[in-house]
Amino acid sequence: MSQTPRSSHQLPPPDPPAPIDVILADREAEIARLVGRFYALGREDPLLGPVFESRVSDWNKHLGTMRDFWSSAMDRTGRYHGRPLDVHRRIVEIRSEHFARWLDLWGQAVGETVRPEARAPLIAMAHRMAEAMASRMRDS
């Protein structure tokens, strides 16, 4: 009985899946890059920049809060415990064009910092939040 020679073109077995803690660490790093890039764009933006600069006195703290927010919103980590609608209602300068610009810059930052397969949920969540917040701010 003869054996068929093994092909030298066989692919190696696939790598085992990454442990969940590695996946979450990668995701947290991605969120950190995204938040950092978004606020870098936003601070330079002629429409959003003045609002950010007039309201944020401690950027390190704010960026940490925003990383916690997006981690909680996207991955249910439970790290954010604030009330974003209440915070934004106190910013009298916010108008509908601010939400539209926020979404534009968010989409740009997502495109620059997030893996292609992870972009759509972040953009969809931002659109849902902007729509909900804009309508609730008008109602107050």
DSSP file (Angstrom, degrees, kcal/mol; ACC not computed):
  #  RESIDUE AA STRUCTURE BP1 BP2  ACC     N-H-->O    O-->H-N    N-H-->O    O-->H-N    TCO  KAPPA ALPHA  PHI   PSI    X-CA   Y-CA   Z-CA
    1    1 A M              0   0    0      0, 0.0     2,-0.3     0, 0.0     0, 0.0   0.000 360.0 360.0 360.0 125.7    0.0    0.0    0.0
    2    2 A S        -     0   0    0      1,-0.0     2,-0.3     0, 0.0     0, 0.0  -0.741 360.0-133.6-101.0 147.1    1.5    3.3   -1.0
    3    3 A Q        -     0   0    0     -2,-0.3     3,-0.0     1,-0.0    -1,-0.0  -0.724  22.0-116.1 -95.1 145.6    1.0    6.6    0.7
    4    4 A T        -     0   0    0     -2,-0.3     3,-0.1     1,-0.1    -1,-0.0  -0.663  39.1-111.8 -76.7 129.6    0.2    9.7   -1.1
    5    5 A P        -     0   0    0      0, 0.0     2,-0.3     0, 0.0    -1,-0.1  -0.333  33.7-106.9 -63.3 144.4    3.0   12.2   -0.6
    6    6 A R        -     0   0    0      1,-0.1     2,-0.1     2,-0.0    -3,-0.0  -0.530  35.4-114.6 -72.9 132.0    2.2   15.2    1.5
    7    7 A S    >   -     0   0    0     -2,-0.3     3,-1.1     1,-0.1    -1,-0.1  -0.440   9.6-144.7 -68.7 137.0    1.8   18.3   -0.6
    8    8 A S  T 3  S+     0   0    0      1,-0.2    -1,-0.1    -2,-0.1    -2,-0.0   0.528  97.1  66.6 -77.6  -3.9    4.4   21.0    0.2
    9    9 A H  T 3   +     0   0    0      2,-0.1    -1,-0.2     0, 0.0     2,-0.1   0.295  69.7 127.7 -99.8   9.1    1.6   23.5   -0.4
   10   10 A Q    <   -     0   0    0     -3,-1.1    -4,-0.0     1,-0.1     0, 0.0  -0.406  60.8-121.7 -66.7 140.8   -0.5   22.6    2.6
   11   11 A L        -     0   0    0     -2,-0.1    -1,-0.1     1,-0.1    -2,-0.1  -0.558  26.1-110.3 -79.6 146.1   -1.4   25.5    4.7
   12   12 A P        -     0   0    0      0, 0.0    -1,-0.1     0, 0.0     3,-0.1  -0.339  48.5 -83.7 -68.0 159.6   -0.4   25.4    8.4
   13   13 A P        -     0   0    0      0, 0.0     0, 0.0     0, 0.0     0, 0.0  -0.306  56.9 -94.5 -62.0 149.9   -3.3   25.0   10.8
   14   14 A P        -     0   0    0      0, 0.0    -3,-0.0     0, 0.0     0, 0.0  -0.274  43.8 -99.1 -64.6 152.1   -5.0   28.3   11.7
   15   15 A D        -     0   0    0      1,-0.1     3,-0.1    -3,-0.1     0, 0.0  -0.404  44.4-102.9 -65.3 146.2   -3.9   30.1   14.8
   16   16 A P        -     0   0    0      0, 0.0    -1,-0.1     0, 0.0     0, 0.0  -0.361  50.4 -85.8 -66.0 154.2   -6.1   29.6   17.8
   17   17 A P        -     0   0    0      0, 0.0     3,-0.1     0, 0.0     0, 0.0  -0.250  50.3-100.4 -60.5 149.9   -8.4   32.4   18.6
   18   18 A A        -     0   0    0      1,-0.1     5,-0.0    -3,-0.1    -3,-0.0  -0.416  42.7-100.2 -69.0 144.6   -7.0   35.2   20.7
   19   19 A P    >>  -     0   0    0      0, 0.0     4,-2.0     0, 0.0     3,-1.0  -0.327  33.5-112.6 -62.0 150.8   -8.0   35.2   24.4
   20   20 A I  H 3> S+     0   0    0      1,-0.3     4,-2.8     2,-0.2     5,-0.2   0.823 116.1  58.3 -57.8 -34.5  -10.8   37.6   25.2
   21   21 A D  H 3> S+     0   0    0      2,-0.2     4,-1.9     1,-0.2    -1,-0.3   0.851 106.8  48.2 -67.3 -31.5   -8.4   39.8   27.3
   22   22 A V  H <> S+     0   0    0     -3,-1.0     4,-2.3     2,-0.2    -2,-0.2   0.912 111.9  49.5 -70.7 -43.3   -6.2   40.3   24.3
   23   23 A I  H  X S+     0   0    0     -4,-2.0     4,-2.3     1,-0.2    -2,-0.2   0.934 112.9  46.6 -60.8 -46.6   -9.2   41.1   22.1
   24   24 A L  H  X S+     0   0    0     -4,-2.8     4,-2.8     2,-0.2    -1,-0.2   0.879 110.5  52.6 -65.4 -37.8  -10.5   43.6   24.7
   25   25 A A  H  X S+     0   0    0     -4,-1.9     4,-2.1    -5,-0.2    -1,-0.2   0.912 110.9  47.6 -64.1 -41.1   -7.1   45.2   25.1
   26   26 A D  H  X S+     0   0    0     -4,-2.3     4,-2.1     2,-0.2    -2,-0.2   0.910 112.8  49.1 -63.8 -41.7   -6.8   45.7   21.3
   27   27 A R  H  X S+     0   0    0     -4,-2.3     4,-2.6     2,-0.2    -2,-0.2   0.904 109.9  50.8 -65.5 -41.9  -10.3   47.2   21.3
   28   28 A E  H  X S+     0   0    0     -4,-2.8     4,-2.4     1,-0.2    -1,-0.2   0.896 110.1  50.1 -63.0 -39.7   -9.5   49.5   24.2
   29   29 A A  H  X S+     0   0    0     -4,-2.1     4,-2.3     2,-0.2    -1,-0.2   0.886 110.4  50.5 -65.1 -38.0   -6.4   50.7   22.3
   30   30 A E  H  X S+     0   0    0     -4,-2.1     4,-2.5     2,-0.2    -2,-0.2   0.917 110.4  48.6 -65.9 -43.4   -8.5   51.3   19.2
   31   31 A I  H  X S+     0   0    0     -4,-2.6     4,-2.9     2,-0.2     5,-0.3   0.902 110.2  52.5 -62.6 -41.0  -11.1   53.3   21.2
   32   32 A A  H  X S+     0   0    0     -4,-2.4     4,-2.4     1,-0.2    -2,-0.2   0.923 111.0  46.4 -62.0 -44.0   -8.3   55.3   22.7
   33   33 A R  H  X S+     0   0    0     -4,-2.3     4,-2.6     2,-0.2     5,-0.2   0.916 113.7  49.6 -62.7 -42.6   -6.9   56.1   19.3
   34   34 A L  H  X S+     0   0    0     -4,-2.5     4,-3.0     2,-0.2     5,-0.2   0.945 112.2  45.7 -62.3 -50.5  -10.3   57.0   18.0
   35   35 A V  H  X S+     0   0    0     -4,-2.9     4,-2.4     1,-0.2     5,-0.2   0.925 114.0  49.7 -60.9 -45.1  -11.2   59.3   20.8
   36   36 A G  H  X S+     0   0    0     -4,-2.4     4,-1.8    -5,-0.3    -1,-0.2   0.920 113.9  44.7 -60.3 -44.7   -7.8   61.0   20.6
   37   37 A R  H  X S+     0   0    0     -4,-2.6     4,-2.4     2,-0.2     5,-0.2   0.916 111.3  53.0 -67.8 -43.0   -8.1   61.5   16.9
   38   38 A F  H  X S+     0   0    0     -4,-3.0     4,-3.1     1,-0.2    -2,-0.2   0.941 112.3  44.2 -58.4 -47.5  -11.7   62.8   17.0
   39   39 A Y  H  X S+     0   0    0     -4,-2.4     4,-2.5     2,-0.2    -1,-0.2   0.819 109.3  56.5 -71.7 -28.3  -10.8   65.4   19.6
   40   40 A A  H  X S+     0   0    0     -4,-1.8     4,-0.9    -5,-0.2    -1,-0.2   0.936 114.0  40.8 -63.2 -44.1   -7.7   66.5   17.8
   41   41 A L  H  X S+     0   0    0     -4,-2.4     4,-0.8     1,-0.2     3,-0.5   0.931 116.1  50.5 -65.9 -45.8   -9.9   67.1   14.8
   42   42 A G  H >< S+     0   0    0     -4,-3.1     3,-0.5     1,-0.2    -2,-0.2   0.864 105.0  55.0 -63.8 -38.7  -12.7   68.7   16.8
   43   43 A R  H 3< S+     0   0    0     -4,-2.5    -1,-0.2     1,-0.2    -2,-0.2   0.804 112.4  44.4 -66.5 -27.8  -10.5   71.1   18.7
   44   44 A E  H 3< S+     0   0    0     -4,-0.9    -1,-0.2    -3,-0.5    -2,-0.2   0.576  90.0 107.7 -89.4 -11.6   -9.2   72.5   15.4
   45   45 A D    <X  -     0   0    0     -4,-0.8     4,-2.0    -3,-0.5    -3,-0.0  -0.476  69.2-138.1 -73.3 134.6  -12.6   72.6   13.8
   46   46 A P  T  4 S+     0   0    0      0, 0.0    -1,-0.1     0, 0.0    -4,-0.0   0.789 101.7  37.1 -63.5 -27.7  -14.0   76.2   13.4
   47   47 A L  T  > S+     0   0    0      2,-0.1     4,-0.5     3,-0.1    51,-0.1   0.912 129.0  27.8 -88.8 -49.3  -17.5   75.1   14.5
   48   48 A L  H  > S+     0   0    0      1,-0.1     4,-2.6     2,-0.1     3,-0.4   0.834 106.7  72.7 -84.0 -33.5  -16.8   72.5   17.2
   49   49 A G  H  X S+     0   0    0     -4,-2.0     4,-3.0     1,-0.2     5,-0.2   0.891  95.9  49.2 -52.3 -49.7  -13.4   73.8   18.5
   50   50 A P  H  > S+     0   0    0      0, 0.0     4,-1.7     0, 0.0    -1,-0.2   0.869 112.1  49.7 -61.2 -35.2  -14.8   76.9   20.3
   51   51 A V  H  X S+     0   0    0     -4,-0.5     4,-1.1    -3,-0.4    -2,-0.2   0.948 113.8  45.1 -67.0 -48.0  -17.4   74.9   22.1
   52   52 A F  H >X S+     0   0    0     -4,-2.6     4,-2.7     1,-0.2     3,-0.8   0.948 114.1  48.6 -59.2 -48.9  -14.9   72.3   23.2
   53   53 A E  H 3< S+     0   0    0     -4,-3.0    -1,-0.2     1,-0.3    -2,-0.2   0.815 110.6  50.7 -66.2 -30.2  -12.4   74.8   24.3
   54   54 A S  H 3< S+     0   0    0     -4,-1.7    -1,-0.3    -5,-0.2    -2,-0.2   0.705 121.0  33.7 -79.0 -17.7  -14.9   76.9   26.3
   55   55 A R  H << S+     0   0    0     -4,-1.1     2,-0.7    -3,-0.8    -2,-0.2   0.694 103.9  70.6-110.2 -24.7  -16.2   73.8   28.1
   56   56 A V     <  +     0   0    0     -4,-2.7     3,-0.2    -5,-0.2    -1,-0.1  -0.858  41.3 161.6-105.6 116.0  -13.2   71.5   28.7
   57   57 A S  S    S+     0   0    0     -2,-0.7     2,-0.6     1,-0.2    -1,-0.2   0.727  74.6  44.1-100.2 -27.4  -10.6   72.6   31.1
   58   58 A D     >  -     0   0    0      1,-0.2     4,-2.4     2,-0.0    -1,-0.2  -0.863  63.6-179.0-121.5  95.5   -8.9   69.3   31.8
   59   59 A W  H  > S+     0   0    0     -2,-0.6     4,-3.0     1,-0.2     5,-0.3   0.858  80.8  55.7 -66.5 -36.6   -8.3   67.5   28.5
   60   60 A N  H  > S+     0   0    0      2,-0.2     4,-1.9     1,-0.2    -1,-0.2   0.932 111.7  44.3 -61.0 -44.0   -6.7   64.4   30.0
   61   61 A K  H  > S+     0   0    0      2,-0.2     4,-2.5     1,-0.2    -2,-0.2   0.925 114.2  49.7 -65.1 -44.6   -9.7   63.9   32.3
   62   62 A H  H  X S+     0   0    0     -4,-2.4     4,-2.6     1,-0.2    -2,-0.2   0.930 110.4  49.1 -62.4 -45.8  -12.1   64.6   29.4
   63   63 A L  H  X S+     0   0    0     -4,-3.0     4,-2.3     1,-0.2    -1,-0.2   0.889 111.1  51.0 -62.2 -38.3  -10.4   62.1   27.1
   64   64 A G  H  X S+     0   0    0     -4,-1.9     4,-2.4    -5,-0.3    -1,-0.2   0.914 110.3  49.2 -63.0 -42.7  -10.4   59.5   29.8
   65   65 A T  H  X S+     0   0    0     -4,-2.5     4,-2.6     1,-0.2    -2,-0.2   0.908 111.5  49.3 -62.5 -41.8  -14.1   60.0   30.3
   66   66 A M  H  X S+     0   0    0     -4,-2.6     4,-2.5     2,-0.2     5,-0.2   0.861 109.3  51.5 -69.1 -35.1  -14.8   59.8   26.6
   67   67 A R  H  X S+     0   0    0     -4,-2.3     4,-2.3     2,-0.2    -1,-0.2   0.927 112.2  47.4 -63.6 -43.2  -12.7   56.5   26.4
   68   68 A D  H  X S+     0   0    0     -4,-2.4     4,-2.4     2,-0.2    12,-0.5   0.911 111.3  52.0 -62.4 -42.2  -14.8   55.2   29.3
   69   69 A F  H  X S+     0   0    0     -4,-2.6     4,-3.0     1,-0.2    -2,-0.2   0.956 113.1  42.1 -59.1 -52.3  -18.0   56.3   27.6
   70   70 A W  H  X S+     0   0    0     -4,-2.5     4,-2.4     1,-0.2     5,-0.4   0.845 112.6  54.3 -68.7 -32.5  -17.2   54.6   24.2
   71   71 A S  H  X S+     0   0    0     -4,-2.3     4,-2.2    -5,-0.2     6,-0.9   0.920 114.1  42.1 -63.3 -42.9  -16.0   51.5   25.9
   72   72 A S  H  X S+     0   0    0     -4,-2.4     4,-1.3     4,-0.2    -2,-0.2   0.905 115.6  49.2 -69.7 -42.1  -19.2   51.3   27.8
   73   73 A A  H  < S+     0   0    0     -4,-3.0    -2,-0.2    -5,-0.2    -1,-0.2   0.897 124.3  27.9 -65.3 -41.0  -21.4   52.1   24.8
   74   74 A M  H  < S+     0   0    0     -4,-2.4    -2,-0.2    -5,-0.2    -3,-0.2   0.841 136.0  22.9 -92.6 -36.1  -19.7   49.7   22.5
   75   75 A D  H  < S-     0   0    0     -4,-2.2    -3,-0.2    -5,-0.4    -2,-0.2   0.327  93.2-123.4-119.5   6.5  -18.5   46.9   24.7
   76   76 A R     <  +     0   0    0     -4,-1.3    -4,-0.2    -5,-0.2    -3,-0.1   0.865  55.8 151.0  54.7  41.1  -20.7   47.2   27.8
   77   77 A T        -     0   0    0     -6,-0.9    -5,-0.2    -9,-0.2    -1,-0.1   0.709  49.7-136.1 -76.9 -18.7  -17.7   47.5   30.1
   78   78 A G        +     0   0    0    -10,-0.1    -9,-0.1    -9,-0.1   -10,-0.1   0.679  65.4 126.5  75.9  16.3  -19.6   49.6   32.6
   79   79 A R        +     0   0    0    -11,-0.3     2,-0.4   -12,-0.1   -10,-0.2   0.725  54.9  71.8 -81.8 -19.8  -16.8   52.1   33.0
   80   80 A Y        +     0   0    0    -12,-0.5    -2,-0.0   -11,-0.2   -15,-0.0  -0.822  46.7 166.6-101.4 133.9  -18.9   55.2   32.3
   81   81 A H        +     0   0    0     -2,-0.4    -1,-0.1     2,-0.0    -2,-0.0   0.138  39.4 111.1-129.6  19.3  -21.5   56.4   34.8
   82   82 A G        -     0   0    0    -17,-0.1    -2,-0.0     1,-0.0     0, 0.0  -0.123  67.1-120.2 -88.9-174.2  -22.4   59.9   33.6
   83   83 A R     >  -     0   0    0      1,-0.1     4,-1.9     2,-0.0     3,-0.3  -0.795  26.2-177.1-127.8  85.4  -25.5   61.4   32.1
   84   84 A P  H  > S+     0   0    0      0, 0.0     4,-2.6     0, 0.0     5,-0.2   0.829  79.8  55.8 -60.4 -35.2  -24.4   62.8   28.7
   85   85 A L  H  > S+     0   0    0      1,-0.2     4,-2.2     2,-0.2     5,-0.2   0.937 108.2  48.6 -62.9 -44.3  -27.8   64.3   27.8
   86   86 A D  H  > S+     0   0    0     -3,-0.3     4,-0.9     1,-0.2    -1,-0.2   0.909 111.8  49.9 -60.3 -42.4  -27.8   66.4   31.0
   87   87 A V  H >< S+     0   0    0     -4,-1.9     3,-0.7     1,-0.2    -2,-0.2   0.937 113.4  44.9 -62.0 -47.1  -24.2   67.5   30.3
   88   88 A H  H >< S+     0   0    0     -4,-2.6     3,-1.4     1,-0.2     6,-0.2   0.797 103.0  64.1 -72.3 -28.0  -25.0   68.6   26.8
   89   89 A R  H 3< S+     0   0    0     -4,-2.2    -1,-0.2     1,-0.3    -2,-0.2   0.797  97.0  59.4 -63.8 -26.4  -28.2   70.3   27.7
   90   90 A R  T << S+     0   0    0     -4,-0.9     2,-1.1    -3,-0.7    -1,-0.3   0.554  85.1  86.1 -78.9  -6.7  -26.1   72.8   29.7
   91   91 A I    X   -     0   0    0     -3,-1.4     3,-1.5    -4,-0.2    -1,-0.1  -0.774  58.6-175.8 -97.2  94.7  -24.2   73.8   26.6
   92   92 A V  T 3  S+     0   0    0     -2,-1.1    -1,-0.2     1,-0.3    -2,-0.0   0.715  74.5  67.5 -67.2 -20.9  -26.4   76.5   25.2
   93   93 A E  T 3  S+     0   0    0     -3,-0.1    -1,-0.3   -42,-0.1     2,-0.2   0.690  73.5 110.6 -72.3 -17.8  -24.3   77.0   22.1
   94   94 A I    <   +     0   0    0     -3,-1.5     2,-0.2    -6,-0.2    -3,-0.0  -0.403  41.2 165.5 -70.3 127.5  -25.1   73.5   20.7
   95   95 A R    >>  -     0   0    0     -2,-0.2     3,-1.4     1,-0.0     4,-1.1  -0.777  53.4 -89.1-129.4 174.6  -27.3   73.6   17.6
   96   96 A S  H 3> S+     0   0    0      1,-0.3     4,-1.9    -2,-0.2     3,-0.3   0.846 123.1  60.4 -58.0 -35.5  -28.3   71.1   15.0
   97   97 A E  H 3> S+     0   0    0      1,-0.2     4,-2.2     2,-0.2    -1,-0.3   0.789  97.8  60.2 -66.0 -24.2  -25.3   72.0   12.8
   98   98 A H  H <> S+     0   0    0     -3,-1.4     4,-2.7     2,-0.2    -1,-0.2   0.908 104.6  48.6 -66.5 -40.8  -23.0   70.9   15.7
   99   99 A F  H  X S+     0   0    0     -4,-1.1     4,-2.3    -3,-0.3    -2,-0.2   0.918 111.1  50.0 -65.0 -42.4  -24.4   67.4   15.6
  100  100 A A  H  X S+     0   0    0     -4,-1.9     4,-2.0     2,-0.2    -2,-0.2   0.922 114.0  44.6 -62.0 -43.7  -23.9   67.2   11.8
  101  101 A R  H  X S+     0   0    0     -4,-2.2     4,-2.8     2,-0.2     5,-0.3   0.901 109.8  55.7 -68.2 -39.8  -20.3   68.3   12.1
  102  102 A W  H  X S+     0   0    0     -4,-2.7     4,-2.6     1,-0.2    -1,-0.2   0.920 109.1  47.8 -56.4 -44.8  -19.7   66.0   15.0
  103  103 A L  H  X S+     0   0    0     -4,-2.3     4,-2.6     2,-0.2    -1,-0.2   0.890 110.1  52.2 -65.8 -39.0  -20.8   63.1   12.9
  104  104 A D  H  X S+     0   0    0     -4,-2.0     4,-2.0     2,-0.2    -2,-0.2   0.953 114.4  41.5 -60.3 -49.6  -18.7   64.2   10.0
  105  105 A L  H  X S+     0   0    0     -4,-2.8     4,-2.8     2,-0.2    -2,-0.2   0.873 112.9  54.2 -68.5 -36.0  -15.5   64.4   12.2
  106  106 A W  H  X S+     0   0    0     -4,-2.6     4,-2.9    -5,-0.3     5,-0.2   0.941 108.9  49.0 -61.5 -46.7  -16.4   61.2   14.0
  107  107 A G  H  X S+     0   0    0     -4,-2.6     4,-2.3     1,-0.2    -2,-0.2   0.895 111.7  49.3 -60.0 -40.7  -16.7   59.4   10.6
  108  108 A Q  H  X S+     0   0    0     -4,-2.0     4,-1.6     2,-0.2    -2,-0.2   0.940 112.7  46.8 -63.4 -46.9  -13.4   60.8    9.6
  109  109 A A  H  X S+     0   0    0     -4,-2.8     4,-1.6     1,-0.2     5,-0.2   0.899 111.5  51.3 -63.9 -41.0  -11.7   59.7   12.8
  110  110 A V  H  X S+     0   0    0     -4,-2.9     4,-2.3     1,-0.2     3,-0.4   0.938 109.5  50.9 -59.9 -46.2  -13.2   56.2   12.7
  111  111 A G  H  < S+     0   0    0     -4,-2.3    -1,-0.2     1,-0.2    -2,-0.2   0.810 114.3  44.2 -61.5 -30.3  -12.0   55.9    9.1
  112  112 A E  H  < S+     0   0    0     -4,-1.6    -1,-0.2    -5,-0.1    -2,-0.2   0.711 126.9  23.9 -86.8 -21.5   -8.5   56.9   10.1
  113  113 A T  H  < S+     0   0    0     -4,-1.6     2,-0.4    -3,-0.4    -2,-0.2   0.569 102.4  77.4-124.8 -11.4   -8.1   54.8   13.3
  114  114 A V  S  < S-     0   0    0     -4,-2.3     5,-0.1    -5,-0.2    -1,-0.0  -0.838  80.8-104.1-114.2 141.6  -10.4   51.8   13.3
  115  115 A R    >>  -     0   0    0     -2,-0.4     3,-1.9     1,-0.1     4,-0.6  -0.289  37.4-115.9 -54.9 141.4  -10.1   48.5   11.6
  116  116 A P  H >> S+     0   0    0      0, 0.0     3,-1.1     0, 0.0     4,-0.5   0.866 113.9  53.9 -51.8 -41.5  -12.5   48.3    8.6
  117  117 A E  H 34 S+     0   0    0      1,-0.2    -2,-0.1     2,-0.1    -3,-0.0   0.647 110.6  47.4 -71.5 -12.9  -14.6   45.5   10.0
  118  118 A A  H <> S+     0   0    0     -3,-1.9     4,-0.8     1,-0.1    -1,-0.2   0.399  91.1  83.6-105.9   1.7  -15.2   47.5   13.3
  119  119 A R  H <X S+     0   0    0     -3,-1.1     4,-2.2    -4,-0.6     3,-0.4   0.928  78.0  60.8 -73.9 -46.9  -16.1   50.8   11.7
  120  120 A A  H  X S+     0   0    0     -4,-0.5     4,-2.9     1,-0.2     5,-0.2   0.874 102.9  49.8 -56.4 -45.3  -19.8   50.4   11.0
  121  121 A P  H  > S+     0   0    0      0, 0.0     4,-2.4     0, 0.0    -1,-0.2   0.888 111.6  49.6 -63.4 -35.7  -21.0   49.8   14.6
  122  122 A L  H  X S+     0   0    0     -4,-0.8     4,-1.9    -3,-0.4    -2,-0.2   0.900 114.2  44.6 -67.4 -40.4  -19.1   52.8   15.8
  123  123 A I  H  X S+     0   0    0     -4,-2.2     4,-2.2     2,-0.2    -1,-0.2   0.913 113.7  49.9 -70.2 -42.2  -20.6   55.0   13.1
  124  124 A A  H  X S+     0   0    0     -4,-2.9     4,-2.4    -5,-0.2    -2,-0.2   0.917 110.4  50.2 -62.5 -43.1  -24.1   53.6   13.6
  125  125 A M  H  X S+     0   0    0     -4,-2.4     4,-2.6    -5,-0.2    -1,-0.2   0.913 109.6  51.2 -62.1 -42.1  -23.9   54.2   17.4
  126  126 A A  H  X S+     0   0    0     -4,-1.9     4,-2.8     1,-0.2    -1,-0.2   0.906 109.9  49.6 -61.9 -41.9  -22.8   57.8   16.9
  127  127 A H  H  X S+     0   0    0     -4,-2.2     4,-2.4     2,-0.2     5,-0.2   0.913 111.4  48.7 -64.8 -42.3  -25.7   58.4   14.5
  128  128 A R  H  X S+     0   0    0     -4,-2.4     4,-2.5     2,-0.2     5,-0.2   0.923 114.1  46.5 -62.5 -43.4  -28.2   56.9   17.0
  129  129 A M  H  X S+     0   0    0     -4,-2.6     4,-3.0     2,-0.2     5,-0.3   0.930 112.5  48.8 -65.8 -44.9  -26.8   59.0   19.8
  130  130 A A  H  X S+     0   0    0     -4,-2.8     4,-2.7     1,-0.2     5,-0.2   0.915 113.5  47.3 -62.2 -42.7  -26.7   62.2   17.8
  131  131 A E  H  X S+     0   0    0     -4,-2.4     4,-2.1    -5,-0.2     5,-0.2   0.939 115.6  44.3 -64.4 -46.8  -30.3   61.8   16.7
  132  132 A A  H  X S+     0   0    0     -4,-2.5     4,-2.2    -5,-0.2    -2,-0.2   0.921 116.5  46.0 -64.6 -44.1  -31.6   60.9   20.1
  133  133 A M  H  X S+     0   0    0     -4,-3.0     4,-2.4    -5,-0.2     5,-0.2   0.928 111.5  51.2 -67.3 -44.2  -29.6   63.7   21.8
  134  134 A A  H  X S+     0   0    0     -4,-2.7     4,-1.7    -5,-0.3    -1,-0.2   0.921 112.8  45.8 -60.4 -43.7  -30.6   66.4   19.2
  135  135 A S  H  X S+     0   0    0     -4,-2.1     4,-1.3    -5,-0.2    -1,-0.2   0.893 114.5  47.5 -68.7 -37.9  -34.3   65.5   19.5
  136  136 A R  H  X S+     0   0    0     -4,-2.2     4,-0.6    -5,-0.2    -1,-0.2   0.821 109.3  53.3 -73.0 -30.2  -34.2   65.5   23.3
  137  137 A M  H >< S+     0   0    0     -4,-2.4     3,-0.5     1,-0.2    -1,-0.2   0.861 107.8  51.3 -72.1 -33.7  -32.3   68.7   23.5
  138  138 A R  H 3< S+     0   0    0     -4,-1.7    -2,-0.2    -5,-0.2    -1,-0.2   0.838 106.7  55.8 -67.5 -32.1  -35.0   70.4   21.3
  139  139 A D  H 3<        0   0    0     -4,-1.3    -1,-0.2     1,-0.2    -2,-0.2   0.660 360.0 360.0 -75.5 -15.4  -37.7   69.1   23.6
  140  140 A S    <<        0   0    0     -4,-0.6    -1,-0.2    -3,-0.5    -2,-0.1   0.500 360.0 360.0 -85.5 360.0  -36.2   70.7   26.7
